[in-house]
């Protein structure tokens, strides 16, 4: 069962699928392979994406600090607050929005919609 419907965008055309454009989904791992408080990083089109289980909610964001391009996945994860701290300079990011909560970072990082399809975690990538 899908927790989230596939993201669709309008596209002007004619035919049986007129107005529907499916956003590509990439498989990450089985849901059972990512227990609460755990994270993993996947690569897609030369971009690293961190996938985190925060209290049963699966979240995905770019694995890059907007302050100095450090790997956020190497930082301290607070699964209860859904935040991660950059290991280089201590900026804390909200995993739900990608927004920094503390300096020195002030620019957000990209987040990605997550789809749970059966027992498979998938990411919407565009």
N, C-alpha and C positions, 0 to 999 in steps of 0.2 A: 504494500500500500504506500502511496506517495504522501508524504507530509505536506508537500508544497507542489502545486501544479507547475508544469513547465511554463517558463516565462515566454510570453508571446508578444510580438510587436506588430503594429499595423504595417502593411505593405500594399500599396496600390497595385492591384493586378486583377485578373479574372480567372475563373476556374474553381474547382472544388476546394482548393486551399487558399482562395483569395483572401488577402488581408492578414495572413498568418505567416510569421517567420519564426522558426524555432531557434532559440539560443543554444549553442553547443553545450553539451554536458560532458564533463570528464569524470571517470570513476576514480575515487580516492582509495577506499578500502572498505572492508566490511565494518558495519557499525560496532560489532562486538570487538573489533580490534582497536577501538579508540575509547577506552573507559574514561570515566569522569576524572578530570584533572590532567589528562594526557594530551599531548600535541604531536603532530607530525608535519613534515614539510613535503610538498609535492612541487614538481616543476612542470610548467606549461608554457610553451612558446618563449623560452628563455626568461621566464619570470618565476620566482619562488613564491609559493603560497603556503602559509601556515594554517593548519586546520586544528582546532582546539575543541575539546569537550568541556564545557562550563556547566556543571550541574545537570547534564543531560541535554543541553542545548549545544548543537554543533555550529561553530562559527568559523569563518575563513577570512583571512586578510593577508595582504601582501607582507612577506617576511623581509621587511626593509624599513629601518628607521628613517623617517623623513628628515631628520637632523643631519645624519652622517652616513646613511646607507648601511649601518650595521645590521646584523642578523638578529631580529627580534626574538626568534625562536630559541636563542641561547640565553635569553633573559629570564628573570623570575616571573612565574605565572601565578596570579591570584585567581583561581578558578571561581571562588565565591563572588568576587567583585567583577569577574570577566575583564581583567586587565593584565597587561604584560609590561614589564619594565625593561627598557633597553639596557643591555649589559655594559655599554660603553660610557654613557653619560647620565643614565638614570631617568630619562624621559619615560613617563608612563602613558600607555595607549589603551583606550577603550576598545576591546575586541569586537564589540557590537557595531560600532560606528567607524572605527579607524582613526578617530580623533585623538590627538594628544591631550592629556589631562594636566601635564606639567611641562615646564621648560626643561631643557633647551629646545625641544621640538615644538613647532607651532603650526606645521602643515599636517593635514591628515594623510593617511595611507589608504590605498584602495581596499575595499572589502568585497566579498563575493557571495552571492546567494547560494545557499546550501539546499540540496534536495536529498531526502532520504527515500530511496526506492527499494522497498523490501528491506534487506539488511545491508544495502550498499549506500555509502556516502558518495554523493556526486556534487560537483561544483558547476555552477553556471559561469561560463567564461565567454567573453565577447571579443 
